């Protein structure tokens, strides 16, 4: 059996119905503390804007609080959406946190904002009915793409408020190069004057590129010899091709050989039935995103039962329902083993969303115990209990 990959956490700072955005932020800080104690390798924050049920709109700000509340776990973004900032803004924000908490910061960079491509993905439960479009690769379900309403008015408003528009040029590659140069202290501006991005310059910041397809992000990560974050939890249909493109393009750079983490949605409870109950609100939550209204506060299981999705709505979120790993620790670990085997992932990045914070913490606890995180950290030389 292949040695199990380290597990890390991707957090959106969600909150449930009847809760407040501040509840979501406090829960993230608490979960980061728990993750460190449990042996998770990294604690990364996503960047989401204008979502009624997600607090994670300013990950660099929240990371400062999380870094202060933890001691050893690596912290970072997955991903900082580069189109929403200038390279200097990204580097300075990362540099502030890294200077205060050296050797722990992972700067994950994503290429685009909300209006780009036809994305989707998340929950999958064992009782979801597969459509003929689904296919299975060595035990891993790969659904077909689902149209995403990229023209929703909310996305247009978001793009305008973030300073992006249809005519904004694609500067992704140059922005990544500028970020690397600003951190390294090798940036040469057109004006020809000395530039020093204090306090980021010279900091030990690990830069990742995240991508959902076999497109520019995967190729650039490979060409620069950077680690790559592949997306099974939002774009499962392209995950294998994205990883293959990255590995094919890889040239030794920051890394001597490719390194891949793969994201996935997970809900764990003592039994499969209890896990399905905790995940009952997921279809409505995902549908709120797909419908263009933004992620709603996560429903309770009772609210989900009282307001079931119709057949058309279920089809719209089908891809995420069949790719969410929901079940007992044994059930979920088996599916994670499959994901690691099929993708060749060096690490796995787990996202768990439930209505109650205690259930989310318990899910991560059960998974850590089943996956053997404490013993794994010793075997891989990343012991976090020194």
C-alpha positions as CSV (number, residue, x, y, z in Angstrom):
1,X,0.0,0.0,0.0
2,X,1.2,3.5,-0.9
3,X,2.2,5.6,2.1
4,X,-0.7,8.0,2.9
5,X,-0.1,11.6,1.9
6,X,-0.1,14.4,4.5
7,X,-3.5,16.1,5.0
8,X,-4.1,19.8,5.1
9,X,-7.2,22.0,5.5
10,X,-8.8,24.5,3.2
11,X,-11.2,26.8,5.1
12,X,-13.7,29.2,3.6
13,X,-14.8,30.6,7.0
14,X,-18.4,29.6,6.4
15,X,-21.2,30.0,9.0
16,X,-24.6,28.5,9.4
17,X,-28.2,29.7,9.4
18,X,-28.8,31.6,12.6
19,X,-25.1,32.5,13.0
20,X,-23.1,35.6,12.2
21,X,-20.1,36.3,10.0
22,X,-18.1,36.9,13.2
23,X,-19.0,33.3,14.3
24,X,-17.5,32.0,11.1
25,X,-14.3,34.0,11.6
26,X,-13.9,32.8,15.2
27,X,-14.6,29.3,14.2
28,X,-11.8,29.5,11.7
29,X,-9.3,30.6,14.3
30,X,-10.4,27.8,16.7
31,X,-10.3,25.2,13.9
32,X,-6.7,26.2,13.0
33,X,-5.7,25.6,16.6
34,X,-7.3,22.2,16.6
35,X,-5.8,21.4,13.2
36,X,-2.3,22.1,14.5
37,X,-2.9,19.8,17.5
38,X,-4.3,17.0,15.2
39,X,-1.3,17.0,12.9
40,X,-2.6,18.6,9.8
41,X,0.3,20.0,7.7
42,X,-1.2,23.3,6.4
43,X,-4.1,25.5,7.2
44,X,-5.1,27.5,4.1
45,X,-7.8,30.1,3.5
46,X,-9.8,30.6,0.4
47,X,-10.8,34.0,-1.0
48,X,-14.5,34.5,-1.6
49,X,-16.4,37.8,-2.1
50,X,-20.0,38.9,-1.6
51,X,-21.3,35.5,-0.3
52,X,-24.0,35.8,2.3
53,X,-22.8,32.7,4.2
54,X,-19.0,33.0,3.9
55,X,-16.8,35.3,6.0
56,X,-13.6,34.5,4.1
57,X,-13.3,37.7,2.0
58,X,-9.9,39.0,3.2
59,X,-7.7,35.9,3.8
60,X,-4.5,37.8,4.5
61,X,-6.1,39.7,7.3
62,X,-7.6,36.6,8.9
63,X,-4.3,34.8,8.5
64,X,-2.6,37.3,10.8
65,X,-5.1,36.2,13.6
66,X,-4.7,32.5,12.8
67,X,-0.9,32.8,12.8
68,X,-1.0,34.5,16.2
69,X,-3.2,31.7,17.5
70,X,-1.0,28.9,16.4
71,X,2.7,28.0,16.6
72,X,3.8,25.4,14.1
73,X,1.3,24.6,11.4
74,X,1.9,26.2,8.0
75,X,-0.6,28.8,7.0
76,X,-1.5,30.5,3.7
77,X,-3.9,31.1,0.9
78,X,-5.6,28.8,-1.6
79,X,-5.8,30.9,-3.3
80,X,-5.1,34.6,-3.5
81,X,-6.9,35.7,-6.6
82,X,-4.2,37.7,-8.4
83,X,-6.7,39.6,-10.6
84,X,-8.1,41.3,-7.5
85,X,-4.7,42.9,-6.5
86,X,-1.4,44.2,-7.8
87,X,1.6,42.0,-7.3
88,X,3.0,44.5,-4.7
89,X,-0.2,44.4,-2.7
90,X,-0.1,40.6,-2.6
91,X,3.6,40.5,-1.6
92,X,3.3,43.1,1.1
93,X,0.3,41.4,2.7
94,X,2.1,38.1,2.7
95,X,5.2,39.7,4.0
96,X,3.6,41.2,7.0
97,X,2.4,37.9,8.2
98,X,5.6,36.0,7.3
99,X,7.8,38.6,9.0
100,X,5.9,38.1,12.3
101,X,5.7,34.3,11.9
102,X,8.7,33.3,9.8
103,X,9.0,30.1,7.9
104,X,5.3,29.2,7.9
105,X,3.7,31.2,5.1
106,X,2.4,29.6,1.9
107,X,1.3,32.1,-0.8
108,X,-1.2,30.3,-3.1
109,X,-1.9,32.2,-6.3
110,X,-5.1,31.7,-8.4
111,X,-5.5,33.1,-11.9
112,X,-9.0,34.5,-12.1
113,X,-12.0,35.9,-10.4
114,X,-15.7,34.9,-10.5
115,X,-16.5,35.6,-14.1
116,X,-14.0,33.3,-15.8
117,X,-15.0,29.8,-16.5
118,X,-17.8,27.3,-16.2
119,X,-16.7,25.9,-12.8
120,X,-18.5,23.8,-10.2
121,X,-18.0,21.0,-7.6
122,X,-18.3,19.6,-4.1
123,X,-20.6,17.2,-2.2
124,X,-20.8,13.7,-3.2
125,X,-22.6,11.1,-1.1
126,X,-22.9,7.4,-1.6
127,X,-26.6,7.5,-2.2
128,X,-26.4,10.1,-5.0
129,X,-27.7,8.8,-8.4
130,X,-25.0,8.9,-11.1
131,X,-25.9,10.2,-14.5
132,X,-24.6,8.6,-17.8
133,X,-22.2,11.5,-18.1
134,X,-20.2,10.3,-15.0
135,X,-17.3,8.0,-15.6
136,X,-15.0,6.3,-13.2
137,X,-11.2,6.2,-13.4
138,X,-9.7,3.4,-11.2
139,X,-12.5,3.9,-8.7
140,X,-12.5,7.8,-8.7
141,X,-15.7,9.4,-10.0
142,X,-15.1,12.0,-12.7
143,X,-18.4,13.8,-13.6
144,X,-18.9,15.9,-16.7
145,X,-18.8,19.7,-16.5
146,X,-21.9,21.6,-15.4
147,X,-22.7,25.1,-16.8
148,X,-22.0,27.9,-14.4
149,X,-23.9,31.2,-14.7
150,X,-20.8,33.4,-15.2
151,X,-23.1,36.3,-16.4
152,X,-25.0,36.5,-13.1
153,X,-25.4,40.2,-12.0
154,X,-23.7,39.5,-8.8
155,X,-20.5,38.5,-10.6
156,X,-20.6,41.7,-12.7
157,X,-21.0,43.7,-9.5
158,X,-18.2,41.8,-7.9
159,X,-15.8,42.4,-10.8
160,X,-16.6,46.1,-10.8
161,X,-16.1,46.4,-7.1
162,X,-12.7,44.6,-7.3
163,X,-11.5,46.7,-10.2
164,X,-11.8,44.1,-12.9
165,X,-13.7,44.4,-16.1
166,X,-14.2,42.6,-19.5
167,X,-11.3,44.6,-21.0
168,X,-8.8,43.9,-18.2
169,X,-5.7,42.3,-19.8
170,X,-4.6,38.9,-18.6
171,X,-1.3,39.6,-16.8
172,X,-1.2,36.4,-14.8
173,X,2.2,35.1,-15.9
174,X,3.9,38.5,-15.5
175,X,2.2,39.1,-12.1
176,X,3.5,35.7,-10.8
177,X,7.0,36.6,-12.1
178,X,6.8,40.0,-10.4
179,X,5.7,38.4,-7.1
180,X,8.6,36.0,-7.2
181,X,11.0,38.8,-8.0
182,X,9.7,41.2,-5.3
183,X,10.1,38.4,-2.7
184,X,13.6,37.6,-3.9
185,X,14.7,41.2,-4.1
186,X,15.4,41.0,-7.8
187,X,12.6,43.1,-9.2
188,X,13.7,45.8,-11.7
189,X,11.0,48.4,-12.4
190,X,10.7,50.2,-15.7
191,X,11.6,53.4,-13.9
192,X,15.0,52.0,-13.1
193,X,14.9,53.0,-9.4
194,X,15.7,50.5,-6.6
195,X,12.7,48.7,-5.3
196,X,12.5,46.8,-2.0
197,X,9.2,45.3,-1.0
198,X,9.5,45.6,2.8
199,X,8.8,43.5,4.8
200,X,8.4,40.7,2.3
201,X,11.8,40.9,0.6
202,X,13.9,37.9,1.6
203,X,11.1,36.2,3.6
204,X,10.8,32.4,3.4
205,X,7.5,32.5,1.6
206,X,6.5,29.3,-0.3
207,X,4.7,30.2,-3.5
208,X,2.1,27.8,-5.0
209,X,0.0,28.1,-8.1
210,X,-3.5,26.7,-8.1
211,X,-5.5,25.7,-11.2
212,X,-8.7,24.0,-12.2
213,X,-7.8,23.0,-15.8
214,X,-4.9,21.9,-18.0
215,X,-4.5,25.6,-18.8
216,X,-2.1,28.5,-18.2
217,X,-1.9,28.0,-14.4
218,X,-0.8,24.3,-14.6
219,X,1.7,25.1,-17.4
220,X,3.2,28.1,-15.6
221,X,3.5,26.2,-12.3
222,X,5.4,23.5,-14.1
223,X,7.6,25.8,-16.1
224,X,8.7,27.7,-13.0
225,X,9.2,24.6,-10.9
226,X,6.6,25.6,-8.4
227,X,4.2,23.4,-6.4
228,X,0.7,23.0,-7.9
229,X,-2.7,22.9,-6.3
230,X,-5.2,20.9,-8.3
231,X,-8.9,21.1,-7.8
232,X,-11.2,18.1,-7.3
233,X,-13.5,19.9,-5.0
234,X,-14.8,22.5,-7.4
235,X,-13.7,21.3,-10.9
236,X,-13.4,17.5,-10.6
237,X,-13.9,17.0,-14.3
238,X,-10.5,18.4,-15.2
239,X,-8.4,17.4,-12.2
240,X,-6.5,14.5,-13.9
241,X,-5.7,16.6,-17.0
242,X,-4.6,19.5,-14.9
243,X,-2.1,17.4,-13.0
244,X,-0.8,15.8,-16.2
245,X,-0.3,19.2,-17.8
246,X,1.6,20.4,-14.7
247,X,3.9,17.4,-14.6
248,X,4.5,17.5,-18.4
249,X,5.5,21.1,-18.2
250,X,7.7,20.8,-15.0
251,X,11.2,22.1,-15.1
252,X,13.2,22.0,-11.9
253,X,13.2,25.4,-10.3
254,X,12.1,26.2,-6.7
255,X,11.5,22.4,-6.5
256,X,13.6,19.6,-7.8
257,X,10.6,17.5,-8.8
258,X,6.8,18.1,-9.1
259,X,4.7,18.5,-6.0
260,X,0.9,18.3,-6.1
261,X,-1.8,18.8,-3.6
262,X,-5.4,17.9,-4.5
263,X,-8.5,19.5,-2.9
264,X,-11.6,17.5,-1.9
265,X,-14.8,18.0,0.1
266,X,-15.2,15.7,3.0
267,X,-17.7,15.2,5.9
268,X,-16.9,12.5,8.5
269,X,-19.0,11.2,11.4
270,X,-18.9,8.0,13.4
271,X,-21.3,6.3,10.9
272,X,-22.2,6.8,7.2
273,X,-25.8,7.6,8.2
274,X,-24.7,10.3,10.7
275,X,-22.3,11.8,8.1
276,X,-25.1,12.0,5.5
277,X,-27.2,13.8,8.0
278,X,-24.5,16.4,8.6
279,X,-24.1,16.9,4.9
280,X,-27.8,17.3,4.2
281,X,-27.6,21.0,3.7
282,X,-24.8,20.8,1.1
283,X,-27.0,20.5,-2.0
284,X,-28.8,23.7,-1.2
285,X,-25.6,25.5,-0.2
286,X,-23.9,24.6,-3.5
287,X,-27.0,25.4,-5.5
288,X,-27.1,28.9,-4.0
289,X,-23.6,29.4,-5.5
290,X,-24.6,27.9,-8.9
291,X,-27.7,30.0,-9.0
292,X,-25.6,33.2,-8.8
293,X,-26.8,34.4,-5.4
294,X,-23.6,33.5,-3.5
295,X,-23.2,30.8,-0.8
296,X,-26.0,31.1,1.7
297,X,-25.6,30.5,5.4
298,X,-25.3,26.7,5.6
299,X,-28.7,25.1,6.3
300,X,-29.4,22.7,9.2
301,X,-30.4,19.2,8.2
302,X,-34.0,20.0,9.3
303,X,-34.0,23.1,7.0
304,X,-32.7,21.0,4.2
305,X,-35.3,18.3,4.7
306,X,-38.1,20.9,4.8
307,X,-36.8,22.6,1.5
308,X,-35.6,19.9,-0.8
309,X,-34.2,20.8,-4.2
310,X,-36.2,19.9,-7.2
311,X,-34.9,17.6,-9.9
312,X,-33.5,20.4,-12.1
313,X,-31.7,21.9,-9.1
314,X,-30.2,18.5,-8.2
315,X,-28.9,18.0,-11.7
316,X,-27.2,21.4,-11.5
317,X,-25.2,20.3,-8.4
318,X,-24.8,16.7,-9.3
319,X,-21.1,16.9,-10.0
320,X,-20.4,18.2,-6.5
321,X,-22.7,15.6,-4.9
322,X,-20.9,12.7,-6.4
323,X,-17.4,14.0,-5.5
324,X,-18.0,14.9,-1.9
325,X,-16.6,12.2,0.4
326,X,-19.3,11.6,3.1
327,X,-19.2,8.8,5.6
328,X,-17.6,7.1,8.5
329,X,-13.8,7.5,9.0
330,X,-13.3,4.2,7.2
331,X,-15.5,5.1,4.3
332,X,-13.9,8.5,3.7
333,X,-10.3,7.2,4.2
334,X,-11.0,4.6,1.5
335,X,-12.1,7.3,-0.9
336,X,-9.2,9.5,-0.1
337,X,-6.9,6.5,-0.7
338,X,-8.5,6.3,-4.2
339,X,-8.0,10.0,-4.8
340,X,-4.4,9.9,-3.9
341,X,-3.8,6.8,-6.0
342,X,-5.5,8.1,-9.1
343,X,-4.0,11.6,-9.0
344,X,-0.6,10.7,-7.6
345,X,-1.1,13.5,-5.1
346,X,1.8,14.3,-2.7
347,X,-0.7,16.0,-0.3
348,X,-4.5,16.2,0.1
349,X,-6.3,19.4,0.9
350,X,-9.6,18.8,2.8
351,X,-12.6,21.1,3.1
352,X,-15.4,20.3,5.5
353,X,-18.5,22.4,5.9
354,X,-21.3,21.6,8.4
355,X,-23.9,23.8,10.1
356,X,-22.4,23.4,13.6
357,X,-18.8,24.2,14.3
358,X,-18.5,21.3,16.8
359,X,-19.5,18.8,14.0
360,X,-16.9,20.3,11.7
361,X,-14.2,19.9,14.4
362,X,-15.3,16.4,15.1
363,X,-15.1,15.5,11.4
364,X,-11.5,16.6,11.2
365,X,-10.7,14.8,14.5
366,X,-12.1,11.5,13.2
367,X,-10.3,11.8,9.9
368,X,-7.0,12.6,11.6
369,X,-7.2,9.6,13.8
370,X,-8.3,7.2,10.9
371,X,-5.6,8.6,8.5
372,X,-2.9,8.3,11.2
373,X,-1.8,11.9,11.0
374,X,0.4,11.9,14.2
375,X,2.3,8.8,13.1
376,X,2.5,10.1,9.5
377,X,4.1,13.3,10.7
378,X,6.9,11.3,12.3
379,X,7.4,9.1,9.3
380,X,7.7,12.1,6.9
381,X,9.8,14.2,9.1
382,X,7.2,16.8,9.7
383,X,6.6,16.1,13.4
384,X,4.4,18.8,14.9
385,X,4.4,17.6,18.5
386,X,8.0,18.4,19.3
